[in-house]
Amino acid sequence: MAKISTGYTPDMGAKMRSMPEIHARYQQCCQKYKQFRNCSAEFREQKVMIYSELKTLGWVLGKSDRQVNQEANF
């Protein structure tokens, strides 16, 4: 009988990000979101993906939804 993979296994090599890495990624996503927001072309799918990552990283950093919105849009 074949073994069914359940997703993450310890030997996959993945590790959790440190808080400085998360903060740096959050800042990078904010900049990328601002660039897409200011473009005249339509990048709706990319904006949605970046914004969802922003919300997730903001949640990990303990930021409120309002604070994430302000930092992403200003």
C-alpha positions, 0 to 999 in steps of 0.5 A, spaced: 500 500 500 502 506 498 503 512 503 499 518 502 502 525 503 499 529 508 502 535 506 508 538 510 513 533 513 519 535 517 524 533 512 522 538 506 527 543 509 522 549 510 522 553 516 518 559 519 520 566 517 523 570 523 520 577 525 525 581 521 524 577 515 516 578 515 517 585 517 521 586 510 517 582 506 511 586 509 514 592 507 516 589 500 509 588 499 507 595 501 511 598 495 509 593 490 502 594 492 503 601 491 506 600 484 500 596 482 495 601 484 498 607 481 499 603 474 494 605 469 494 598 466 489 593 469 492 588 474 487 586 478 489 579 479 496 581 482 493 587 486 488 582 490 494 577 491 499 582 493 493 585 498 492 578 501 499 577 502 499 584 506 493 582 510 496 575 512 503 578 514 500 584 517 496 579 521 502 575 523 505 582 525 499 584 530 497 590 525 489 591 525 486 591 518 485 599 518 493 600 520 494 595 514 489 599 509 493 605 511 500 603 510 498 600 503 494 606 501 498 612 503 
